[in-house]
Amino acid sequence: MKVTKLHFFYILMIACCLVISSCTANFKLLQEEKLFPVPWPYYHGDISAQGVVSQGKFNGQIDIIWEKKLRGKPAGPLTMYDDLIIYPSAKRKIIIIDKYDGKNRGKIKTKGNPQTGMIIGDSLGFWSLSPKKNRIYCYNLQNGKIVWDRYIKDAPGSPILVGKRLFVFSGDGILESSDPETGRVNWSYEAEERFLTPAAYGHGRVYQGGDAGTLFALSPEDGSVLYRTETNDPIAGVAVNDEIIVVAGVTGKITGINPEDGEIIWETELDGPVWSTPAIDRNRIYLSLSSGQIVSLEKMTGKLQWKFEAVEVVKAPPIVVGNYVVAGTLGGNLFVLDASDGQILNQRKLDSPISVSPISDGDFIYIATESAKLVCLGDTNGTVQQKN
């Protein structure tokens, strides 16, 4: 049979449809897939938002291992689940990528922009949608169905799971605790100021920062206020570790707080605004300044340890991977610094601005750019192998 141009066109269209459908199939978690603890399941790492991975083989090299062009710039923070990168797309979907080779594992349609990113507990995924949808969703990753959804107004940041409690906050100044399996609200706390940054957990308390500068320490059981600390600067980020709570103020006022009683230990004024959450390791605190610096403070005194001039605006929070600080700029530059003294060890220019934080499994760095490119960086001569 003679193949006409029309036949050829139809064949080409069918082939394209098959390719597209294979690349964008709805994601389902396989029954036989094992679930392992992962180093980056939440915004800024874990429920305490420390932004640190201490284990792994990352050596400061940022060779491109693979890169993947996706549809839609990142709508919220990247997270990880086992061997998967969770990419919230501004094209109303969550895209699931294999962390080892960048292959597309599927997508989840979200009916709106998943601005909180997605977190996963067991086989349930959670995300919230921006206005006008104003809803939080629970999704079963094994059968591909919505378990529950309910109204929550303007949840601008990632929720966290603490045991059997899901904590999600609203820009209207409401923090809610709910049952992750049913969505039933256990308690709801409403403040007289707006909440613009995710909650953090530690020392048996949930910490939430407000735009009037109040740090609220709440009981996870009933939402009662255990104490309030006034920092007098709109709070851009809160991180908690064993010894201290670090609160970053929008104008550059950084406050160290005793987690047991809320007393202020120290206050430090930086030279520029801070838009994001600090990172905390054993000895130091690391912050990004929108004026173009990355700085380190001594953890228990707040004294400036070092300052790195990135020159370009740094919006996304830095992370710490082993002995290295990793941070990206709105100019598209990714920097690797020595955590001890701030000396630049490596730099790579990416194709467009970096507005969301890098994430890491301790072996590789994963970063999304505003051009919707997801990039895996590390040492091309390394020996890290895929998990069996």
C-alpha positions in Angstrom: 0.0 0.0 0.0 1.3 3.4 -0.9 1.9 5.6 2.1 0.6 9.1 1.4 1.6 12.3 3.2 -1.7 12.1 5.2 -1.0 8.6 6.3 2.5 9.6 7.3 1.1 12.5 9.3 -1.4 10.2 11.2 1.4 7.7 12.0 3.6 10.5 13.2 0.8 11.9 15.4 0.1 8.5 16.9 3.8 8.0 17.7 4.0 11.4 19.3 1.0 10.6 21.5 2.4 7.3 22.6 5.7 9.0 23.5 4.0 11.8 25.4 1.7 9.4 27.2 4.6 7.1 28.2 6.4 10.2 29.6 3.5 11.6 31.5 1.7 8.5 32.9 0.0 9.0 36.2 2.4 8.0 39.0 1.7 5.0 41.2 3.9 3.6 43.9 4.5 -0.1 43.2 3.5 -2.5 46.0 7.0 -4.2 45.9 8.9 -0.9 46.3 10.6 -0.7 49.7 10.3 2.4 51.8 13.5 3.7 53.2 14.2 6.8 55.4 15.2 9.7 53.1 17.3 12.7 53.9 15.1 15.4 52.3 11.3 14.7 52.7 10.3 18.2 53.7 11.0 21.8 52.9 14.6 22.5 54.0 15.3 18.9 54.9 13.4 17.6 57.9 10.7 18.6 60.4 13.2 20.9 62.2 14.1 22.7 58.9 17.9 22.5 59.6 18.8 22.2 56.0 21.7 19.7 56.7 22.7 16.3 55.4 25.7 15.0 57.3 25.9 11.5 55.7 27.0 10.7 52.1 29.9 11.0 49.7 29.5 14.5 48.3 33.0 16.0 47.9 32.2 19.5 46.7 32.3 18.6 42.9 29.4 19.9 40.9 29.8 18.1 37.5 26.5 17.7 35.7 25.4 14.0 36.1 22.1 14.5 34.3 19.7 17.3 33.5 16.0 17.1 32.6 13.8 19.6 30.9 10.3 19.6 32.5 7.0 21.4 31.9 6.4 24.3 34.2 8.8 26.2 36.5 9.0 25.0 40.1 5.8 26.1 42.0 7.2 25.1 45.4 10.1 23.4 47.1 11.7 20.2 45.9 11.4 17.1 48.1 12.6 13.5 48.0 11.0 10.1 48.7 13.3 7.1 48.7 14.9 7.2 45.2 12.5 9.8 43.8 12.7 13.6 43.3 9.3 15.3 43.8 9.0 18.3 41.5 6.0 20.6 42.0 5.2 22.2 38.6 3.5 25.5 37.9 1.7 23.5 35.1 -0.7 22.1 37.7 1.0 18.8 38.3 3.6 17.1 40.5 6.3 15.3 38.5 8.1 12.3 39.9 11.7 11.8 38.7 14.2 9.0 39.3 17.1 10.5 41.2 19.8 8.3 39.6 19.1 8.9 35.9 16.5 11.7 35.7 13.9 9.4 34.0 10.3 10.4 34.4 8.4 8.1 36.7 5.1 9.8 36.2 2.9 12.7 37.3 0.1 13.6 39.6 -2.5 16.1 38.4 -3.1 18.7 41.1 -5.9 21.0 39.8 -3.8 24.0 40.6 -0.3 25.2 41.5 1.1 23.0 44.2 2.9 25.9 45.9 3.8 23.9 49.1 5.5 21.1 47.2 4.6 17.6 48.2 5.5 15.7 51.3 5.0 11.9 51.7 4.3 9.8 54.7 4.1 6.0 54.2 2.2 5.9 50.9 0.2 9.2 51.3 1.2 12.4 49.6 0.1 15.9 50.8 0.1 19.2 49.1 -1.8 22.5 49.2 -3.0 24.7 46.3 -2.7 28.4 46.0 -5.6 30.8 45.8 -8.2 30.6 44.3 -8.4 26.8 45.0 -7.3 27.1 48.7 -7.3 23.4 49.4 -5.1 20.8 50.9 -5.1 17.3 49.4 -4.2 13.8 50.6 -3.3 11.4 47.7 -2.9 7.7 47.9 0.3 6.9 45.9 -0.5 3.2 45.5 -3.9 3.5 43.9 -3.6 7.0 42.4 -6.7 8.4 44.1 -7.5 11.4 46.3 -8.1 10.2 49.9 -9.5 13.5 51.2 -9.3 17.2 50.6 -10.5 20.2 52.5 -10.5 24.0 52.5 -7.5 25.9 53.9 -6.9 29.5 52.8 -3.5 30.4 51.3 -1.2 27.7 52.6 2.0 29.2 51.2 4.6 26.7 52.6 5.3 23.0 53.1 3.3 21.1 55.7 5.2 18.7 58.1 4.3 15.3 59.5 5.1 14.6 63.2 4.0 11.1 64.0 0.3 10.8 63.3 -0.2 14.6 63.1 -0.1 16.7 59.9 0.7 20.4 60.5 -0.2 22.9 57.9 -0.4 26.7 58.2 -2.4 29.4 56.5 -1.2 32.8 55.4 -4.2 34.1 57.4 -2.4 33.2 60.6 -3.9 29.8 61.2 -1.9 26.6 62.2 -3.8 23.4 62.0 -3.2 19.9 63.3 -5.1 17.1 61.5 -5.2 13.3 61.1 -3.2 12.5 58.0 -5.4 9.5 57.1 -8.8 11.2 57.4 -8.1 14.9 57.3 -10.1 15.5 60.5 -8.8 18.6 62.2 -7.6 17.9 65.7 -7.1 21.6 66.6 -6.7 24.9 65.0 -4.7 27.9 66.4 -5.4 31.4 65.1 -3.0 34.2 65.7 -3.4 38.0 65.2 -0.7 38.1 62.6 0.0 36.4 59.3 2.1 33.2 58.9 4.4 33.3 55.9 7.0 30.6 56.7 6.6 26.8 57.3 6.4 25.5 60.9 9.3 23.6 62.4 9.3 21.0 65.1 11.7 20.2 67.9 11.9 19.7 71.7 8.3 18.4 71.7 7.0 21.7 70.4 5.8 23.2 67.1 7.3 26.5 66.3 5.6 29.0 64.0 6.8 32.5 63.0 4.5 35.4 62.3 4.9 38.5 60.2 4.7 40.8 63.2 7.8 39.1 64.6 6.3 36.7 67.1 7.6 33.2 67.4 4.8 30.9 68.7 5.8 27.7 70.6 2.7 25.4 70.5 1.8 22.1 72.1 1.4 19.5 69.3 -1.2 17.7 71.4 -3.8 20.5 71.8 -2.4 23.6 70.1 -2.0 25.6 73.4 0.6 28.3 73.4 3.6 27.2 75.6 5.3 30.5 75.1 5.7 33.5 72.7 8.9 35.3 71.9 8.9 38.8 70.3 11.7 39.4 67.8 10.2 42.6 66.5 11.0 41.7 62.9 8.8 39.9 60.4 9.9 36.3 60.4 11.2 34.8 57.2 12.3 31.5 58.5 12.7 29.3 61.6 15.1 26.4 62.1 15.6 24.2 65.2 18.4 22.0 66.5 19.4 20.4 69.8 20.6 23.6 71.4 18.9 26.6 69.8 16.1 28.0 67.7 17.3 30.4 65.0 14.8 32.9 63.7 15.6 34.9 60.6 13.9 38.3 60.3 13.1 39.9 57.0 15.2 43.0 57.6 18.2 41.0 58.6 17.8 40.7 62.3 18.7 37.1 63.4 17.7 35.9 66.8 19.0 32.9 68.8 16.3 31.6 71.2 16.4 29.0 74.1 14.0 26.3 73.0 13.1 25.4 76.5 11.7 28.7 77.7 11.7 31.1 74.7 14.3 33.4 76.2 16.4 35.4 73.7 20.1 34.3 73.9 21.5 36.7 71.3 20.5 39.0 68.5 22.6 39.9 65.4 21.9 42.6 62.7 23.0 41.6 59.2 23.7 44.0 56.3 20.8 43.0 54.1 17.3 41.5 54.0 16.7 37.7 54.5 14.0 36.0 52.6 14.5 32.4 53.7 15.2 29.8 56.4 18.6 29.5 58.0 20.6 26.3 57.9 22.2 25.0 61.1 25.0 22.4 61.6 26.9 21.4 64.7 28.7 24.7 65.1 27.4 27.4 62.7 24.3 29.0 61.2 24.2 29.9 57.5 22.0 32.5 55.8 21.3 33.9 52.4 20.9 37.7 52.1 19.0 39.2 49.2 21.7 41.9 49.1 24.0 39.2 47.6 25.9 37.6 50.5 26.0 34.2 52.1 27.0 34.5 55.8 27.9 32.2 58.7 27.3 33.0 62.4 28.6 31.1 65.4 25.6 29.1 66.7 25.6 30.0 70.4 26.8 33.6 70.2 25.5 34.9 66.9 29.0 36.4 66.1 29.8 36.7 62.4 32.2 33.9 61.3 32.5 34.7 57.6 30.8 36.4 54.7 30.9 35.4 51.0 30.0 37.9 48.3 27.8 36.2 45.8 27.1 39.7 44.3 23.7 38.4 42.9 20.5 38.2 44.9 20.2 35.0 46.9 16.6 34.2 47.5 16.6 30.5 48.2 17.9 29.2 51.5 21.4 27.6 51.6 21.9 24.0 52.5 24.8 22.1 54.2 26.0 18.8 52.8 28.8 17.3 54.8 31.5 20.0 55.0 30.1 22.2 52.3 27.6 25.0 52.0 25.6 25.0 48.7 23.6 28.0 47.6 22.1 29.3 44.3 21.4 32.9 43.1 18.8 34.6 41.0 21.6 35.1 38.5 21.7 31.3 38.0 25.0 30.7 39.7 25.4 27.8 42.1 28.2 28.1 44.7 29.9 25.4 46.8 31.7 27.0 49.8 33.8 25.5 52.6 31.6 25.5 55.6 34.4 26.3 58.0 35.7 29.5 56.4 33.4 30.4 53.4 36.1 30.0 50.8 34.6 29.2 47.3 35.5 25.7 46.2 33.3 25.4 43.1 30.9 27.4 41.0 28.6 26.5 38.1 26.5 28.8 35.9 23.1 27.3 35.2 20.7 28.4 32.5 18.3 30.6 34.6 17.5 31.9 38.1 17.5 29.6 41.1 14.6 30.6 43.3 14.0 27.3 45.3 16.5 25.6 47.6 18.7 22.8 46.4 18.2 19.4 47.9 20.6 16.6 48.5 20.7 12.9 49.5 24.3 13.4 50.7 25.8 12.1 47.5 24.4 14.5 44.9 22.9 17.9 44.7 19.5 18.4 42.9 18.4 21.8 41.8 15.6 23.3 39.8 15.8 26.5 37.7 13.2 28.9 36.6 13.4 27.6 33.1 11.9 24.3 34.4 15.2 22.4 34.2 16.0 19.8 36.9 19.8 19.2 37.3 21.7 16.5 39.2 25.2 17.5 40.2 28.1 15.7 41.8 31.4 14.0 41.0 31.4 12.2 37.6 34.3 10.1 38.9 32.5 9.1 42.1 31.6 5.5 43.0 28.1 6.0 44.3 25.9 3.2 43.0 22.2 2.8 42.6 20.5 1.0 45.5 19.5 -2.6 44.8 
